[in-house]
Amino acid sequence: MTNALPRSDDGAWLGHERPSRAYQRIMLGMFCGGFAIFAQLYSPQAVLPEISAAFTVDAPRAALMVSMGTLGVALSVLPWSLIADRIGRVRAMAWSICLAVLFSILTVTMPNFELSLAARLLEGLAMGGVPAVAHAYLNEELHPSAAPAGAGVFVSGNTAGGMFGRLIAAPIGEHFGWQFGSLAVTAVAAVTAVLFLILTPPAKGFTPPPRDEHRFRDALREALTNIRSHLRSRRLVVLYTLGFMLMGGFVATYNYLGYRLTAPPYDLPSWVVAFVFLAYLAGTVSSPIAGRYAAAKGRKRTVLIGCAIMAVGMLITLGEPLWMVVVGLLVLTAGLFAAHSVASGWAGSAARTGKAQSTALYNLGYYAGSSTFGFIGGIAFIALGWPGLVLVVLGLVSASVALTLLVLPWRPKGFVLGDHLPEGRD
């Protein structure tokens, strides 16, 4: 395997190609980074019934423990993208992961529900650095032929972290309290955070400007200019909206799954319900597959297929037998992460300039959707039961399909892999 840095004839950086050592280190490091963050972010989902009992709150209020974390991520992705432009991609992600571990410990030491929610918000603000920067880092460090697969591997780390975080939190939380379940997840996240720090190589495709060359206000002005440019592109805005709607429906489904399965006719203990989160393995598998399929067949087609799979999975969960619920979740999860891994990478690569800001805007929509529909879904669940939640999710998926068909382009002529979107008022 070669370690030579791939460059064009004029010396321009082309990005690491498979199967170089640097490519493998990036893949492993970013997998660990995604694992560390998402294990902590979604672990409260597995202990929401215990949180309800501990603080005497209903399902939608307990779900705020998830929503406040995702809200913090949504609010922080843009600031983290500015920080990354100033101090570098890898350093920003390292700070994000380490701070997230510290605030996770703070969350479980708070004496009441309101203070725990405030600490979860701080934890979410810390977590935002990895999702805000990861796709920009991958697009800058990897050759265009490898970038879609790289995005898929990163998202597979997210899904693996989300799954194992829930599996660890549920049995410990049921027997010793939700706080101990969360602390166990934090300990695992700390180990994978160390692996991220060891494995992830320094950036070659981006160098932050010298501190004495650009003042912060100049960097802020440039970032705001990039953001305005991105928001004038209806196609980029649609990509951000896809993250908002698809992830919103997905998080709502998993938020209230525990309440459904611990109630009649299932009456399952929480530690058994936790095994249902193994459905996240479907996302770990589907993300890299979707990345490779998008590179070969086009991103729009892959997003539409992912949405269709999501809808089928949600309909299957309407069945009462437990095996149908599990199969439906497997299908739903595979579809969501297929669509998300492609759309998130597309949002970063499609921007001609300000890729970090474009990725941050996608993540802003993605996590804002988690916070918004993670709560709204609970209102539908209380009012109409599981069918009410299914209606909400299907509505979000249908709107995503319509926007994709109407606005996003098929593979443009002249682009083999990137499916770039022109900026401006398109």
C-alpha positions as CSV (number, residue, x, y, z in Angstrom):
1,M,0.0,0.0,0.0
2,T,1.2,3.4,-0.9
3,N,1.4,6.5,1.4
4,A,2.2,8.9,-1.5
5,L,-0.1,12.0,-1.5
6,P,-2.2,12.0,-4.7
7,R,-1.9,15.2,-6.6
8,S,-2.8,16.4,-10.0
9,D,-0.2,17.5,-12.6
10,D,-0.5,21.1,-11.3
11,G,0.1,20.1,-7.7
12,A,-3.6,20.3,-6.6
13,W,-4.6,18.0,-3.8
14,L,-6.8,15.2,-5.1
15,G,-7.5,13.3,-1.8
16,H,-6.5,9.9,-0.5
17,E,-7.5,6.9,-2.5
18,R,-8.3,3.4,-1.6
19,P,-6.6,1.3,-0.3
20,S,-3.9,3.6,1.1
21,R,-3.0,3.5,4.7
22,A,-4.2,7.1,5.2
23,Y,-7.6,6.2,3.8
24,Q,-7.9,3.2,6.2
25,R,-6.9,5.4,9.2
26,I,-9.5,8.0,8.2
27,M,-12.2,5.4,7.9
28,L,-11.4,3.8,11.2
29,G,-11.0,7.1,13.0
30,M,-14.2,8.6,11.7
31,F,-16.1,5.4,12.5
32,C,-14.9,5.8,16.1
33,G,-15.7,9.5,16.2
34,G,-19.2,8.9,15.0
35,F,-19.6,6.0,17.5
36,A,-18.5,8.1,20.5
37,I,-20.9,10.9,19.8
38,F,-24.0,9.0,18.8
39,A,-23.7,6.4,21.6
40,Q,-24.2,9.4,24.0
41,L,-26.7,11.3,21.9
42,Y,-29.4,8.7,21.7
43,S,-28.8,6.5,24.7
44,P,-31.6,8.2,26.7
45,Q,-34.1,6.7,24.2
46,A,-33.5,3.3,25.7
47,V,-34.4,4.5,29.3
48,L,-37.2,6.9,28.6
49,P,-39.8,4.9,30.6
50,E,-37.3,4.9,33.5
51,I,-36.9,8.7,33.1
52,S,-40.7,9.1,33.1
53,A,-40.9,7.1,36.4
54,A,-37.9,8.8,38.1
55,F,-39.1,12.3,37.4
56,T,-42.9,11.6,37.2
57,V,-43.3,13.0,33.7
58,D,-45.3,11.8,30.7
59,A,-43.8,10.4,27.5
60,P,-43.5,13.6,25.5
61,R,-41.8,15.4,28.4
62,A,-39.4,12.5,29.0
63,A,-38.5,12.5,25.3
64,L,-37.2,16.0,25.8
65,M,-34.1,14.3,27.3
66,V,-33.4,13.2,23.7
67,S,-34.7,16.4,22.1
68,M,-32.6,18.7,24.2
69,G,-29.5,16.8,23.1
70,T,-30.4,17.0,19.5
71,L,-31.4,20.6,19.8
72,G,-28.0,21.4,21.2
73,V,-26.4,19.7,18.2
74,A,-28.7,21.7,15.9
75,L,-27.8,25.0,17.5
76,S,-24.1,24.3,17.5
77,V,-23.3,22.9,14.1
78,L,-22.9,26.3,12.5
79,P,-20.6,27.7,15.2
80,W,-18.6,24.5,15.2
81,S,-18.1,24.9,11.4
82,L,-16.6,28.4,12.0
83,I,-14.4,27.0,14.7
84,A,-13.2,24.2,12.4
85,D,-12.4,26.8,9.7
86,R,-10.3,28.6,12.3
87,I,-8.5,25.8,14.2
88,G,-8.7,22.9,11.7
89,R,-11.1,20.0,11.2
90,V,-9.5,17.3,13.3
91,R,-8.8,19.6,16.3
92,A,-12.4,20.8,16.3
93,M,-13.7,17.2,16.3
94,A,-11.3,16.3,19.1
95,W,-12.5,19.1,21.3
96,S,-16.1,18.2,20.5
97,I,-15.8,14.6,21.5
98,C,-13.9,15.4,24.8
99,L,-16.3,18.1,25.9
100,A,-19.3,15.8,25.1
101,V,-17.9,13.2,27.5
102,L,-17.5,15.7,30.3
103,F,-21.0,17.2,29.9
104,S,-22.5,13.7,29.7
105,I,-21.2,13.1,33.2
106,L,-22.7,16.5,34.3
107,T,-26.1,15.5,33.0
108,V,-26.6,12.5,35.2
109,T,-25.5,14.4,38.4
110,M,-28.2,17.0,38.2
111,P,-30.7,16.8,41.1
112,N,-33.9,17.4,39.1
113,F,-35.5,17.0,35.7
114,E,-35.1,20.7,34.6
115,L,-31.4,20.9,35.4
116,S,-30.8,17.5,33.7
117,L,-32.4,18.9,30.6
118,A,-30.2,22.0,30.8
119,A,-27.1,19.9,31.1
120,R,-28.3,17.7,28.1
121,L,-28.5,20.9,26.1
122,L,-24.9,21.7,27.0
123,E,-23.9,18.1,26.1
124,G,-25.7,18.5,22.7
125,L,-23.9,21.8,22.1
126,A,-20.6,20.0,22.7
127,M,-21.5,17.1,20.4
128,G,-22.2,19.3,17.4
129,G,-18.6,19.5,16.3
130,V,-18.3,16.0,14.9
131,P,-21.4,16.0,12.7
132,A,-20.7,19.6,11.7
133,V,-17.2,18.9,10.4
134,A,-17.0,15.2,9.5
135,H,-18.4,15.4,6.0
136,A,-16.4,18.4,5.1
137,Y,-13.3,16.7,6.4
138,L,-14.1,13.5,4.3
139,N,-14.8,15.5,1.2
140,E,-11.5,17.4,1.5
141,E,-9.3,14.4,2.5
142,L,-10.7,11.7,0.2
143,H,-10.6,11.4,-3.6
144,P,-14.0,12.1,-5.1
145,S,-14.3,8.4,-6.1
146,A,-13.9,7.4,-2.4
147,A,-15.9,10.2,-0.7
148,P,-19.4,8.7,-1.0
149,A,-18.2,5.4,0.5
150,G,-16.4,7.4,3.2
151,A,-19.6,9.2,4.1
152,G,-21.3,5.8,4.4
153,V,-18.6,4.5,6.7
154,F,-18.9,7.5,9.0
155,V,-22.7,7.1,9.1
156,S,-22.3,3.4,9.9
157,G,-20.2,4.5,12.9
158,N,-23.1,6.7,13.9
159,T,-25.6,3.9,13.7
160,A,-23.3,1.5,15.5
161,G,-22.8,4.0,18.3
162,G,-26.5,4.7,18.5
163,M,-27.4,1.0,18.7
164,F,-24.8,0.0,21.3
165,G,-25.5,3.1,23.4
166,R,-29.1,2.0,23.7
167,L,-28.2,-1.7,24.3
168,I,-25.8,-0.7,27.1
169,A,-28.1,1.9,28.7
170,A,-31.3,-0.2,28.9
171,P,-30.4,-3.2,31.1
172,I,-28.2,-1.1,33.4
173,G,-30.8,1.7,33.6
174,E,-33.6,-0.7,34.4
175,H,-31.8,-2.3,37.3
176,F,-29.7,0.6,38.7
177,G,-31.4,3.8,37.4
178,W,-31.2,5.7,34.1
179,Q,-28.2,7.7,35.4
180,F,-26.0,4.6,35.8
181,G,-27.1,3.4,32.3
182,S,-26.0,6.7,30.9
183,L,-22.6,6.7,32.7
184,A,-21.9,3.2,31.3
185,V,-22.4,4.6,27.8
186,T,-20.2,7.5,28.6
187,A,-17.4,5.2,29.6
188,V,-17.6,3.3,26.3
189,A,-17.7,6.6,24.4
190,A,-14.6,7.8,26.2
191,V,-12.7,4.7,24.9
192,T,-13.7,5.2,21.3
193,A,-12.9,8.9,21.7
194,V,-9.3,7.9,22.5
195,L,-9.2,5.7,19.4
196,F,-10.4,8.6,17.3
197,L,-7.6,10.8,18.7
198,I,-5.0,8.1,17.9
199,L,-6.2,7.0,14.5
200,T,-7.4,10.1,12.7
201,P,-4.6,11.6,10.5
202,P,-4.0,15.4,10.3
203,A,-5.8,17.1,7.4
204,K,-4.0,17.5,4.1
205,G,-6.8,19.0,2.1
206,F,-7.4,22.0,4.4
207,T,-5.1,24.3,6.3
208,P,-6.6,26.9,8.7
209,P,-5.3,30.5,8.0
210,P,-2.6,31.9,10.2
211,R,-4.1,33.8,13.2
212,D,-2.3,37.0,12.3
213,E,-3.6,36.9,8.7
214,H,-7.3,36.8,9.1
215,R,-9.3,38.2,12.0
216,F,-12.3,36.3,13.4
217,R,-14.7,38.8,12.0
218,D,-13.4,38.2,8.5
219,A,-13.9,34.5,8.9
220,L,-17.4,35.1,10.2
221,R,-18.2,37.4,7.3
222,E,-17.0,34.8,4.9
223,A,-19.0,32.1,6.6
224,L,-22.2,34.2,6.6
225,T,-21.7,34.9,2.9
226,N,-21.4,31.2,2.3
227,I,-24.5,30.5,4.3
228,R,-26.5,33.1,2.4
229,S,-25.3,31.6,-0.9
230,H,-26.4,28.1,0.2
231,L,-29.8,29.3,1.3
232,R,-30.4,30.9,-2.1
233,S,-30.0,27.5,-3.7
234,R,-33.4,25.8,-3.6
235,R,-31.7,22.5,-4.3
236,L,-29.4,22.8,-1.3
237,V,-32.3,23.9,0.8
238,V,-34.2,20.8,-0.2
239,L,-31.3,18.6,0.9
240,Y,-31.3,20.3,4.3
241,T,-35.1,19.8,4.5
242,L,-34.7,16.1,3.7
243,G,-32.6,15.8,6.8
244,F,-35.2,17.7,8.9
245,M,-38.1,15.5,7.9
246,L,-36.6,12.1,7.5
247,M,-34.6,12.1,10.8
248,G,-37.5,13.7,12.6
249,G,-39.8,10.8,11.7
250,F,-37.1,8.3,12.5
251,V,-36.3,9.6,16.0
252,A,-40.0,9.9,16.8
253,T,-40.4,6.2,16.0
254,Y,-37.6,5.1,18.3
255,N,-38.6,7.6,21.1
256,Y,-42.0,6.0,21.6
257,L,-41.2,2.4,20.7
258,G,-40.2,1.6,24.3
259,Y,-43.6,2.8,25.6
260,R,-45.4,0.7,23.1
261,L,-43.5,-2.5,23.8
262,T,-43.5,-2.2,27.6
263,A,-47.3,-1.8,27.6
264,P,-50.0,-4.5,26.7
265,P,-50.2,-6.7,24.7
266,Y,-46.4,-7.0,24.9
267,D,-45.5,-6.1,28.5
268,L,-41.8,-6.6,27.8
269,P,-39.2,-5.6,30.3
270,S,-36.9,-2.7,29.3
271,W,-33.8,-4.9,28.9
272,V,-35.7,-7.1,26.4
273,V,-36.9,-4.0,24.5
274,A,-33.3,-2.9,24.2
275,F,-32.6,-5.8,21.9
276,V,-35.0,-4.3,19.4
277,F,-32.4,-1.5,18.9
278,L,-30.3,-4.2,17.2
279,A,-32.4,-3.0,14.2
280,Y,-29.7,-0.3,14.0
281,L,-27.4,-2.9,12.4
282,A,-29.5,-2.5,9.3
283,G,-28.4,1.1,9.1
284,T,-24.8,0.2,9.7
285,V,-25.0,-2.2,6.7
286,S,-27.1,0.0,4.4
287,S,-25.1,3.2,4.8
288,P,-21.9,2.1,3.0
289,I,-24.0,0.1,0.4
290,A,-25.9,3.2,-0.3
291,G,-22.7,5.2,-0.7
292,R,-21.4,2.8,-3.3
293,Y,-24.7,2.6,-5.1
294,A,-24.9,6.4,-5.2
295,A,-21.4,6.6,-6.7
296,A,-22.5,4.2,-9.4
297,K,-26.1,5.1,-10.1
298,G,-26.6,8.6,-8.8
299,R,-27.6,10.2,-5.5
300,K,-31.1,11.2,-6.4
301,R,-32.1,7.6,-7.2
302,T,-30.5,6.4,-4.0
303,V,-32.4,8.9,-1.8
304,L,-35.7,8.0,-3.4
305,I,-35.1,4.3,-2.9
306,G,-34.2,5.0,0.8
307,C,-37.4,6.9,1.3
308,A,-39.5,4.1,-0.3
309,I,-37.8,1.5,2.0
310,M,-38.6,3.8,5.0
311,A,-42.3,3.9,4.1
312,V,-42.6,0.2,3.7
313,G,-40.9,-0.4,7.0
314,M,-43.2,2.0,8.9
315,L,-46.3,0.3,7.4
316,I,-45.0,-3.1,8.6
317,T,-44.8,-1.9,12.2
318,L,-48.6,-1.5,12.2
319,G,-48.8,-5.3,12.6
320,E,-49.4,-6.4,16.1
321,P,-47.1,-9.5,16.2
322,L,-43.7,-8.6,17.7
323,W,-41.8,-10.1,14.8
324,M,-43.6,-7.7,12.4
325,V,-42.6,-4.7,14.6
326,V,-39.0,-5.9,14.6
327,V,-39.0,-6.5,10.8
328,G,-40.6,-3.1,10.2
329,L,-37.9,-1.4,12.3
330,L,-35.1,-3.2,10.4
331,V,-36.6,-2.0,7.1
332,L,-37.2,1.5,8.3
333,T,-33.7,1.9,9.7
334,A,-32.1,0.6,6.6
335,G,-34.0,3.0,4.4
336,L,-33.4,6.0,6.7
337,F,-29.6,5.6,6.8
338,A,-29.4,4.8,3.1
339,A,-31.1,8.1,2.3
340,H,-29.3,10.1,5.1
341,S,-25.8,8.9,4.3
342,V,-26.3,10.0,0.7
343,A,-28.1,13.3,1.3
344,S,-25.6,14.4,4.0
345,G,-22.6,13.7,1.8
346,W,-24.4,15.4,-1.1
347,A,-25.0,18.5,0.9
348,G,-21.2,18.8,1.5
349,S,-19.9,18.0,-2.0
350,A,-22.6,20.0,-3.8
351,A,-21.4,23.3,-2.4
352,R,-18.8,24.9,-4.6
353,T,-17.5,26.9,-1.7
354,G,-18.1,26.8,2.1
355,K,-18.5,23.1,2.2
356,A,-18.3,23.1,6.0
357,Q,-21.2,25.6,6.2
358,S,-23.3,23.5,3.8
359,T,-22.7,20.4,5.9
360,A,-23.5,22.4,9.0
361,L,-26.8,23.6,7.5
362,Y,-27.7,20.0,6.7
363,N,-27.0,19.0,10.2
364,L,-29.0,21.9,11.5
365,G,-32.0,20.6,9.7
366,Y,-31.3,17.0,10.6
367,Y,-31.1,17.6,14.4
368,A,-33.8,20.3,14.4
369,G,-36.1,17.7,12.9
370,S,-35.0,15.2,15.7
371,S,-36.0,17.7,18.3
372,T,-39.2,18.9,16.7
373,F,-40.8,15.7,15.6
374,G,-39.3,13.7,18.5
375,F,-41.7,15.8,20.7
376,I,-44.6,16.2,18.2
377,G,-44.6,12.5,17.5
378,G,-45.4,11.9,21.2
379,I,-48.5,14.1,21.0
380,A,-49.8,12.0,18.1
381,F,-48.8,8.8,19.9
382,I,-50.8,9.8,23.0
383,A,-53.8,10.9,21.0
384,L,-54.0,8.1,18.4
385,G,-51.7,5.4,19.6
386,W,-49.1,3.8,17.3
387,P,-51.2,4.4,14.1
388,G,-51.1,8.2,14.8
389,L,-47.3,8.1,14.9
390,V,-47.2,6.1,11.7
391,L,-49.3,8.7,10.0
392,V,-46.9,11.5,11.0
393,V,-43.9,9.6,9.8
394,L,-45.5,8.6,6.5
395,G,-46.4,12.2,5.9
396,L,-42.8,13.3,6.4
397,V,-41.5,10.6,4.1
398,S,-44.1,11.5,1.4
399,A,-43.1,15.2,1.5
400,S,-39.5,14.2,1.2
401,V,-40.2,12.1,-1.9
402,A,-42.1,14.9,-3.5
403,L,-39.4,17.5,-2.9
404,T,-36.7,15.1,-4.2
405,L,-38.6,14.4,-7.4
406,L,-39.5,18.0,-8.0
407,V,-36.3,19.8,-7.2
408,L,-33.2,17.6,-7.0
409,P,-31.5,16.8,-10.4
410,W,-30.6,13.4,-11.8
411,R,-27.0,13.0,-12.6
412,P,-26.0,16.2,-14.5
413,K,-23.9,15.9,-17.7
414,G,-20.2,16.4,-17.1
415,F,-20.1,14.9,-13.6
416,V,-19.3,11.3,-13.1
417,L,-19.4,11.1,-9.3
418,G,-20.3,14.3,-7.6
419,D,-23.8,15.2,-8.6
420,H,-22.9,18.8,-8.0
421,L,-25.6,21.4,-7.6
422,P,-25.1,24.9,-9.1
423,E,-25.2,27.6,-6.5
424,G,-27.4,30.7,-6.6
425,R,-31.1,31.0,-7.4
426,D,-31.6,27.7,-9.1
